[in-house]
Amino acid sequence: MLGRTFPADRPLIDLSQAVPGYPPALELRRHLGEMLLDPGVHGYTPILGLPALREDYAAHLSSFYGARITPGEVGITSGCNQAFCLALMSIAKAGDQVILPRPHYFNHDMWMRMQGVEPVPLDFRPGSGAIPHAGDAEKLIGPRTRGIVLITPNNPTGAIYPRQTIHAFYELARRHGIALLLDETYKDFLSEGARPHDLFSDPGWRETLVHLYSFSKVFALTGYRVGGVAAGAALMAEIEKAMDCVSICPPRLAQEAALYGLRHLLPWARKNTEGLEARADLLGRGLARSNRWRLVSIGAYFAYVEHPFAGERSTDISRRMADEENLLTIPGDMFGTGQERFVRLAFANVTDDRIPAVLERLERFGA
């Protein structure tokens, strides 16, 4: 959209990138500003992160999941993207396979291919709400399979996987001696009190589960690049080696921001989550009334919808919506083969008062 201007009666509405629609808390920004004056915060940290942050993050996970997770079983990374990259490098090599539900987060697919690891697509069943089935995944496991990737709440679909689904995939991975890479970047945007699974309560979780997380969305720190990984000691040792080679350590100031967030900003984050839940409800109810756009799934930051233009690729649909309705979306084509019927709407950075305009433009487009 570079070089374009937009009329006041039809301003650009960006439903493309998954970013918070608000800045970090003011008290956090002030805290970091004061920290910059301290000469001690400008050097390296331990490879897997500040001890205080690892302790607090382990305590946070332990409280959230109702199970004991130790600081030695967690590491801090430069965003959840890096957590995934390091974890994949630690479980698979060129020529191996990893099962990747489709539609997939495109960075996961790209990184696998760059490493020579073959992504094995797992499609969801029609009418499932974009939730994959463990029975379908079992048919894909072979001698080269090293892991299964799950994202819940999902990017790009927004689907929130039921507890029984997560546990079924965990048991499948355990039985076959492969890893379950569980990306819960958006866990903080679940309803209050919702514990998505009890995997950490299994004494054997360290042999199967690799848990991935991001502080970026919950504390509005997307530019800081700070995430986390939890795994058994043996795998954490391999992740530490890779981390040392890739970036030495996570950015120091980002770690301080995450630490401050865990200690002081969880109530602030919960209020933001309640606002996003209301926005998702507003958008979801509007899409449910549509006779043209079919809502497949919605949750956290995203809605996944089927467009009404049979035979047309979603890339063309998204391009035309940008040109004709000043509405930026991500086409389903970006998320894997067979997704040309779908479009992703990222509603987190769109204010509530613009949701009616989004719905109006969708209905008007191509009608």
PEDA-V837933 format. One line per field, one symbol per residue. ss: DSSP state (a for helix, b for strand, c for the rest). phi: phi as a letter, one per 20 degrees, with the letter a starting at -180 (. if undefined). psi: psi as a letter, one per 20 degrees, with the letter a starting at -180 (. if undefined). A space follows every 50 residues. Layout:
# PEDA-V837933
ss->???
phi->???
psi->???
This chain:
# PEDA-V837933
ss->cccccccaaaccbbcccccccccccaaaaaaaaaacccaaaccccccccc aaaaaaaaaaaaaaacccccaaabbbbcaaaaaaaaaaaaacccccbbbb bbcccaaaaaaaaacccbbbbbbccccccccccaaaaaccccccbbbbbb bcccccccccccaaaaaaaaaaaaaaccbbbbbcccaaacccccccccaa acccaaacbbbbbbccccccccccccbbbbccaaaaaaaaaaaaaacccc caaaaaaaaaaaaacaaaaaaaaaaaaaaaaaaaaaaacccccbbbbbbc cbbbbbcccccccaaaaaaaaaaaacbbcbbaaaaccccccbbbbbcccc caaaaaaaaaaaaaccc
phi->.fnedcffebffdedeeecfebegggffffgffffffegfeddfdggeog gfffffffffffffembecegfdccdcenfgfgfgffffedbcgneccfc gdfdfffffffgffemeefdfceefgnemmdfdffffffefcfefdacdc cbgeddenfdffgffffffffffffemdedededgdffdefgnedfacff ffgegfececddbcefffdldgfembcbccafgffffffffffffebmaf gfffffffffffecdffgffffffffffffffffffffefededfeabrl dccdcefedgndffgffffffffeclcecdfggfdpfndfeccedeefed fgfefgfgfffffffmf
psi->jpjqqpqhimrppokgqnqqjqrqqhhghgghghhhiohijjaqrqgjrp ghghghgghgggggikqopqhijqqprmrhghgggggghiiqrpirqppo qpqqphhggggghhijpopopoqqqpjikkprphhhhhiipaijpirppq ppqqoihipopqghgghghghggghjkrqoooolhkhijrqpioohrkhi iphjhiigpopqrpigghjlkhihnpaqqprrgghhhhhgggghhgjgrq pghgghggggghhijhhghhghghhhghghgggghghhipjgppogqqqd iqppqpqjnpiqqhghghghhgghjloprpqhhijrqjjiiqppooihjp qhiighhghghghhpj.
